[in-house]
Amino acid sequence: MKDTKHLTASAADMEEAGRLLREGELVAIPTETVYGLAANAFDEAAVAGIFEAKGRPQDNPLIVHIATLDTLLLLSDDIPEDAFRLADAFWPGPLTVIVPKSDRVPTVVSGGLPTVAVRMPSHQAAQAILQAAGVPLAAPSANRSGSPSPTTAARVAADLDGRVAAIVDGGECEVGVESTVVTLCTEVPRLLRPGGITREQLEEVLGTVEVDEAVTAPLKDDRKAASPGMKYKHYAPKAQVTILKGSAEAFREYVNAHAEDGTAALCFEGETDGLTVPYVTYGRRDDDAAQARQLFEALRTADDRGARVLYAACPRPIGVGLAVYNRLLRAAGFRVVTL
C-alpha cells in the first residue's frame, strides 16, 4: 500500500504532481471529462502500473494526454491532415483522435495496436500538471476497472487510495463522461466512443463520420478494441442495471410492478412522483448535458444506498445523449426493456 498524497490545485501542488509523474509514479488528475489516472506515457513501467492499480485488462488501449500540439509530433510520424483540423476546432477539449503511432509510444499504451489515441484536455489543472511534468501522460479513468468513472476526487480516493502516489483535487468534472473518440485510421472517420463532442459537430469538420456498431452493441469476439470503452463491461455499479425505454408513466408503472427489496430507480428530475422505490435522479429528460454530468455520480450514489437492482430511464440517443446511452448500455450489460 502506498501513502497517497492528497493534493490541491495550487501551483506548488501542481509542481509536486509533475515531479511525481516524472519519477515514474501514478497520479490521479482532474480533467473536464472525468478524473484520470496518469503516468508518463513514455515510461513503460509506469504505464504498466496503471493496469495494476486499476485491475485493467492489458489489451485495453490508453489515451495519451498532451499540453501542446507539438507533442503530437512525438506520438505519430504520420498525422492525417484531418487531425489538425479537429485539433483546431476542438482542442483543448473533450475529444480524442486516433492516429498511427510512432515507435516512441510503448506497446502497453496502445494495447498492442499500431495506433495511438491522443487528446488535449481543457481543464486548467490538467494543463498545469502536463506542463509541470514535461511529458505526455497516459491516463484512463481513475477508478477500479469496470466501475463508474469518478467525477470528484473523493470518488477517486474511494477506489484508489493506497494504490497511487497522489490524487489532485480539481473539483467536480464539467462534462462528466469520457471524451469522444474518433479514429482517422479508417477509410471514413469513425466514431468509436461518443462523448461531449457530438457526431454532428465532428461532421461539421470532417464531412461524413460513421458510428461504430460497438457504440450501441457488444463488440464482436473477433474484433480488438480500438478505443477504451469498447470491449469490456464498463461504468457499472454493484447493482444490476436494466434500461427501460418508454414514457415517464410507463417507467413508473414497470418499476412499481417489479419492486422488491433492494430495487431502486435511476430516473429524470421531475419524474419521481408515484415511484414506490428509492430513486436517484440524473438531469431532466430533455437535458442531455446534465445527464452526462450527473450519470456516474448517480450510479455510485445508488451503490451507496444499497441498491441491488437498478432500473434506469433511457436517455435520447442523440447529441450528447448518445454518450449517456452508450455508458448506460455498458453499465447494464446491454439489458434493455422496451415498454
Secondary structure, 3 states (H helix, E strand, C coil): CCCCEEECCCHHHHHHHHHHHHCCCCEEECCCCCCEEEEECCCHHHHHHHHHHHCCCCCCCCEEECCCHHHHHHHCCCCCHHHHHHHHHHCCCCEEEEEECCCCCCHHHHCCCCEEEEECCCCHHHHHHHHHHCCCEECCECCCCCCCCCCCHHHHHHHHCCCCCEEECCCCCCCCCCCEEEECCCCCCEEEECCCCCHHHHHHHHCCCEECHHHCCCCCCCCCCCCCCCCCCCCCCCCEEEEEECCHHHHHHHHHHCCCCCEEEEECCCCCCCCCCCEEECCCCCCHHHHHHHHHHHHHHHHHCCCCEEEEECCCCCCCHHHHHHHHHHHCCCCEEEC
